[in-house]
């Protein structure tokens, strides 16, 4: 059986994997869809991390700090709405990712 801490570390690895996909984008057509998909995965996974760390009283301080940082991320770095608004404007721009 996997411990809760190992499970949360696995979730953090999933966030890192999605981030790596975003970092490797090269301003090609279709990248905006990849950005939306990966940001949705990141936000969903972060929500799971928050719920799991809130529900457990036995997690170390390290994971409690992770909870507060995850909440901060969701509050300040949720760009799905902005991408939806800007996508039609930058859809054919060769530097679309940098301009958004």
Backbone as a chain_set.jsonl record, in Angstrom:
{"seq": "XXXXXXXXXXXXXXXXXXXXXXXXXXXXXXXXXXXXXXXXXXXXXXXXXXXXXXXXXXXXXXXXXXXXXXXXXXXXXXXXXXXXXXXXXXXXXXXXXXXX", "coords": {"N": [[0.834, -1.175, 0.0], [0.513, 2.229, -0.779], [1.864, 5.01, 0.858], [0.349, 8.049, 2.086], [2.028, 10.252, 1.828], [3.813, 9.403, -0.194], [1.986, 9.157, -2.254], [1.183, 11.84, -2.59], [3.639, 12.924, -3.362], [3.851, 11.64, -5.826], [1.76, 12.907, -7.162], [2.803, 15.486, -7.245], [4.948, 15.004, -8.943], [3.493, 14.571, -11.291], [2.558, 17.154, -11.79], [4.988, 18.42, -12.275], [5.755, 17.038, -14.599], [3.798, 17.967, -16.429], [4.464, 20.657, -16.407], [7.012, 20.534, -17.573], [6.322, 19.818, -20.175], [5.064, 22.182, -20.974], [7.224, 23.964, -20.873], [8.778, 23.089, -22.981], [7.472, 23.845, -25.3], [7.299, 25.236, -28.603], [6.17, 27.471, -29.928], [4.263, 26.66, -31.958], [1.527, 25.989, -34.246], [-1.38, 24.937, -32.55], [-0.28, 24.817, -30.064], [-1.533, 26.411, -28.146], [-3.76, 24.927, -27.431], [-2.497, 22.777, -26.223], [-1.361, 24.106, -24.064], [-3.686, 24.901, -22.662], [-4.713, 22.369, -22.021], [-2.636, 21.222, -20.441], [-2.444, 23.106, -18.361], [-4.96, 22.76, -17.233], [-4.681, 20.143, -16.295], [-2.626, 20.545, -14.418], [-3.87, 22.347, -12.61], [-6.052, 20.776, -11.728], [-4.69, 18.636, -10.514], [-3.331, 19.996, -8.506], [-5.501, 20.845, -6.983], [-6.332, 18.358, -6.0], [-4.101, 17.724, -4.433], [-4.329, 19.716, -2.475], [-6.782, 18.983, -1.246], [-6.114, 16.429, -0.252], [-4.005, 17.019, 1.525], [-5.284, 18.657, 3.336], [-7.127, 16.948, 4.502], [-5.668, 15.188, 5.982], [-4.206, 14.637, 9.11], [-1.773, 13.753, 9.811], [0.368, 14.376, 8.217], [3.647, 15.625, 7.403], [5.259, 18.787, 8.235], [6.335, 19.782, 5.92], [4.54, 19.012, 3.895], [2.29, 20.388, 4.687], [3.143, 22.997, 4.227], [3.279, 22.82, 1.496], [0.59, 22.752, 0.888], [-0.274, 25.407, 1.462], [1.209, 26.807, -0.428], [0.207, 25.708, -2.764], [-2.435, 26.606, -2.711], [-1.948, 29.341, -2.967], [-0.879, 29.39, -5.565], [-3.128, 28.57, -7.116], [-4.818, 30.695, -6.598], [-3.488, 32.915, -7.696], [-2.347, 32.268, -10.183], [-3.979, 31.322, -12.292], [-4.732, 30.986, -15.476], [-6.572, 30.316, -17.43], [-8.916, 31.629, -18.305], [-7.844, 34.015, -19.382], [-6.326, 32.972, -21.481], [-8.344, 31.911, -23.087], [-9.615, 34.275, -23.863], [-7.578, 35.654, -25.225], [-6.706, 33.898, -27.201], [-8.075, 33.957, -29.796], [-7.016, 36.343, -30.792], [-4.264, 35.938, -30.992], [-3.973, 33.62, -32.41], [-2.861, 33.105, -35.001], [-0.393, 34.192, -34.836], [3.114, 34.022, -35.073], [4.653, 34.153, -32.778], [3.024, 33.381, -30.677], [2.858, 32.22, -28.053], [4.704, 33.646, -26.529], [3.627, 36.192, -26.716], [1.269, 35.998, -25.314]], "CA": [[0.0, 0.0, 0.0], [1.277, 3.464, -0.904], [1.545, 5.977, 1.912], [-0.205, 9.314, 1.604], [3.138, 11.116, 1.417], [4.276, 8.941, -1.512], [0.919, 9.496, -3.2], [1.282, 13.277, -2.859], [4.85, 13.114, -4.16], [3.502, 11.227, -7.184], [0.963, 13.991, -7.742], [3.73, 16.583, -7.534], [5.655, 14.587, -10.157], [2.597, 14.81, -12.427], [2.586, 18.602, -12.04], [6.291, 18.702, -12.888], [5.702, 16.522, -15.972], [3.017, 18.914, -17.23], [5.273, 21.872, -16.523], [8.071, 20.271, -18.553], [5.689, 19.89, -21.495], [4.862, 23.605, -21.262], [8.524, 24.599, -21.088], [9.337, 22.642, -24.258], [6.691, 24.311, -26.445], [8.103, 26.036, -29.529], [5.331, 28.405, -30.688], [3.701, 26.032, -33.152], [0.062, 25.911, -34.207], [-1.865, 23.892, -31.649], [0.324, 24.945, -28.737], [-2.492, 26.977, -27.189], [-4.571, 23.811, -26.924], [-1.638, 22.028, -25.295], [-1.265, 24.925, -22.851], [-4.956, 24.78, -21.925], [-4.815, 21.002, -21.492], [-1.668, 21.016, -19.362], [-2.834, 23.942, -17.218], [-6.1, 22.098, -16.585], [-4.136, 19.01, -15.541], [-1.9, 21.084, -13.265], [-4.835, 22.881, -11.64], [-6.784, 19.655, -11.143], [-3.794, 17.898, -9.624], [-3.094, 20.842, -7.329], [-6.711, 20.753, -6.151], [-6.277, 17.064, -5.303], [-3.075, 17.855, -3.393], [-4.909, 20.526, -1.393], [-7.78, 18.18, -0.521], [-5.451, 15.347, 0.483], [-3.23, 17.544, 2.648], [-6.221, 19.184, 4.334], [-7.858, 15.875, 5.171], [-4.771, 14.383, 6.8], [-3.624, 15.293, 10.279], [-0.502, 13.109, 10.106], [1.41, 14.763, 7.271], [4.718, 16.457, 7.945], [5.184, 20.236, 7.995], [6.679, 19.98, 4.512], [3.332, 18.884, 3.088], [1.399, 21.483, 5.054], [3.645, 24.145, 3.467], [2.876, 22.567, 0.111], [-0.82, 23.127, 0.806], [-0.411, 26.865, 1.379], [1.761, 27.229, -1.718], [-0.735, 25.282, -3.805], [-3.554, 27.562, -2.663], [-1.45, 30.598, -3.528], [-0.793, 29.201, -7.015], [-4.468, 28.575, -7.708], [-5.4, 32.031, -6.456], [-2.768, 33.941, -8.445], [-1.781, 31.839, -11.459], [-4.957, 30.582, -13.085], [-4.787, 31.786, -16.689], [-7.43, 29.727, -18.459], [-9.805, 32.666, -18.847], [-7.042, 34.906, -20.21], [-5.973, 32.252, -22.706], [-9.559, 31.848, -23.905], [-9.867, 35.605, -24.418], [-6.496, 36.07, -26.111], [-6.436, 32.92, -28.258], [-8.453, 34.415, -31.139], [-6.147, 37.437, -31.223], [-2.911, 35.472, -31.263], [-4.021, 32.285, -32.996], [-1.994, 32.975, -36.17], [0.86, 34.892, -34.561], [4.208, 33.059, -34.913], [5.171, 34.239, -31.407], [1.793, 33.384, -29.896], [3.037, 31.904, -26.635], [5.408, 34.758, -25.889], [2.754, 37.356, -26.673], [0.241, 35.785, -24.292]], "C": [[0.888, 1.251, 0.0], [0.866, 4.423, 0.212], [1.03, 7.269, 1.28], [0.909, 10.245, 1.124], [3.685, 10.706, 0.058], [3.247, 9.266, -2.592], [0.998, 10.973, -3.585], [2.538, 13.583, -3.671], [4.625, 12.695, -5.61], [2.672, 12.284, -7.894], [1.851, 15.181, -8.106], [4.55, 16.255, -8.781], [4.798, 14.805, -11.4], [2.559, 16.293, -12.788], [3.892, 18.973, -12.742], [6.324, 18.215, -14.329], [4.933, 17.468, -16.883], [3.788, 20.213, -17.433], [6.37, 21.694, -17.573], [7.528, 20.308, -19.979], [5.508, 21.348, -21.894], [6.179, 24.308, -21.585], [9.072, 24.276, -22.48], [8.555, 23.113, -25.48], [7.507, 25.29, -27.278], [7.277, 26.98, -30.391], [4.856, 27.823, -32.01], [2.183, 26.103, -33.084], [-0.373, 24.73, -33.334], [-1.298, 23.983, -30.249], [-0.638, 25.529, -27.711], [-3.394, 25.894, -26.612], [-3.773, 22.97, -25.935], [-1.518, 22.791, -23.981], [-2.535, 24.786, -22.022], [-5.078, 23.404, -21.271], [-3.878, 20.809, -20.298], [-1.986, 21.879, -18.141], [-4.032, 23.35, -16.481], [-5.631, 20.912, -15.755], [-3.421, 19.491, -14.282], [-2.876, 21.571, -12.202], [-5.635, 21.775, -10.969], [-5.942, 18.878, -10.148], [-3.505, 18.702, -8.363], [-4.315, 20.84, -6.416], [-6.743, 19.445, -5.372], [-5.263, 17.134, -4.168], [-3.629, 18.636, -2.204], [-5.891, 19.696, -0.575], [-7.124, 17.086, 0.307], [-4.671, 15.878, 1.68], [-4.127, 18.136, 3.725], [-6.864, 18.067, 5.142], [-6.977, 15.043, 6.095], [-4.183, 15.207, 7.937], [-2.213, 14.77, 10.558], [0.628, 13.508, 9.165], [2.433, 15.68, 7.924], [4.501, 17.927, 7.592], [5.464, 20.557, 6.532], [5.425, 19.942, 3.635], [2.297, 19.946, 3.451], [1.827, 22.773, 4.351], [3.255, 24.025, 2.001], [1.425, 22.997, -0.095], [-0.971, 24.636, 0.648], [0.142, 27.391, 0.062], [0.841, 26.853, -2.862], [-1.933, 26.22, -3.852], [-3.145, 28.902, -3.279], [-1.377, 30.507, -5.054], [-2.176, 29.295, -7.655], [-5.106, 29.961, -7.649], [-4.777, 33.022, -7.437], [-2.305, 33.544, -9.845], [-2.735, 30.981, -12.272], [-5.258, 31.413, -14.327], [-5.741, 31.263, -17.747], [-8.333, 30.783, -19.102], [-9.036, 33.595, -19.784], [-6.654, 34.245, -21.527], [-7.175, 32.178, -23.632], [-9.836, 33.189, -24.584], [-8.828, 35.96, -25.482], [-6.254, 35.125, -27.286], [-6.883, 33.391, -29.639], [-7.544, 35.526, -31.674], [-4.774, 36.955, -31.67], [-2.862, 34.111, -31.938], [-3.086, 32.078, -34.165], [-0.646, 33.66, -35.991], [1.985, 33.875, -34.367], [4.832, 33.085, -33.515], [4.04, 34.194, -30.395], [2.007, 33.13, -28.409], [3.702, 33.073, -25.917], [4.517, 35.986, -25.766], [1.641, 37.213, -25.642], [0.905, 35.847, -22.95]], "O": [[1.895, 1.304, 0.705], [-0.321, 4.62, 0.475], [1.251, 7.536, 0.099], [0.746, 10.945, 0.125], [3.993, 11.568, -0.765], [3.609, 9.612, -3.716], [0.892, 11.319, -4.761], [2.499, 14.418, -4.576], [5.153, 13.327, -6.526], [2.857, 12.53, -9.086], [1.668, 15.805, -9.151], [4.818, 17.142, -9.591], [5.317, 15.183, -12.45], [2.531, 16.644, -13.967], [3.891, 19.752, -13.695], [6.862, 18.901, -15.198], [5.374, 17.742, -18.0], [3.758, 20.794, -18.517], [6.625, 22.598, -18.369], [8.209, 20.781, -20.889], [5.773, 21.71, -23.04], [6.23, 25.155, -22.476], [9.754, 25.102, -23.086], [8.948, 22.802, -26.604], [8.299, 26.07, -26.748], [7.68, 27.261, -31.52], [5.032, 28.436, -33.063], [1.61, 26.259, -32.005], [0.22, 23.653, -33.394], [-1.776, 23.305, -29.34], [-0.57, 25.182, -26.532], [-3.751, 25.94, -25.435], [-4.31, 22.507, -24.929], [-1.566, 22.193, -22.906], [-2.466, 24.576, -20.811], [-5.491, 23.287, -20.118], [-4.292, 20.289, -19.261], [-1.815, 21.431, -17.007], [-4.113, 23.427, -15.255], [-6.117, 20.694, -14.646], [-3.589, 18.914, -13.208], [-2.726, 21.246, -11.025], [-5.872, 21.831, -9.762], [-6.415, 18.506, -9.074], [-3.443, 18.141, -7.27], [-4.169, 20.834, -5.193], [-7.14, 19.428, -4.207], [-5.531, 16.659, -3.064], [-3.415, 18.253, -1.054], [-5.838, 19.705, 0.655], [-7.53, 16.84, 1.443], [-4.672, 15.254, 2.742], [-3.772, 18.12, 4.903], [-7.117, 18.227, 6.336], [-7.489, 14.274, 6.909], [-3.724, 16.331, 7.737], [-1.529, 15.283, 11.443], [1.746, 13.015, 9.312], [2.129, 16.411, 8.867], [3.663, 18.26, 6.755], [4.894, 21.496, 5.976], [5.278, 20.763, 2.729], [1.51, 20.356, 2.598], [0.979, 23.557, 3.926], [2.938, 25.02, 1.35], [1.08, 23.546, -1.141], [-1.721, 25.094, -0.214], [-0.411, 28.334, -0.504], [0.71, 27.605, -3.828], [-2.391, 26.586, -4.935], [-3.913, 29.513, -4.021], [-1.77, 31.442, -5.753], [-2.363, 30.023, -8.629], [-5.848, 30.348, -8.552], [-5.48, 33.887, -7.959], [-1.907, 34.411, -10.622], [-2.311, 30.001, -12.883], [-5.956, 32.424, -14.248], [-5.709, 31.746, -18.879], [-8.483, 30.81, -20.324], [-9.526, 33.927, -20.863], [-6.655, 34.895, -22.573], [-7.035, 32.363, -24.841], [-10.244, 33.23, -25.745], [-9.175, 36.51, -26.527], [-5.647, 35.53, -28.277], [-6.119, 33.236, -30.592], [-7.333, 35.627, -32.882], [-4.193, 37.496, -32.61], [-1.791, 33.51, -32.025], [-2.554, 30.979, -34.327], [0.156, 33.694, -36.923], [1.832, 32.948, -33.571], [5.481, 32.117, -33.118], [4.083, 34.883, -29.376], [1.374, 33.789, -27.584], [3.297, 33.439, -24.814], [4.643, 36.744, -24.805], [1.127, 38.216, -25.149], [0.241, 35.695, -21.925]]}, "num_chains": 1, "name": "protein.A"}
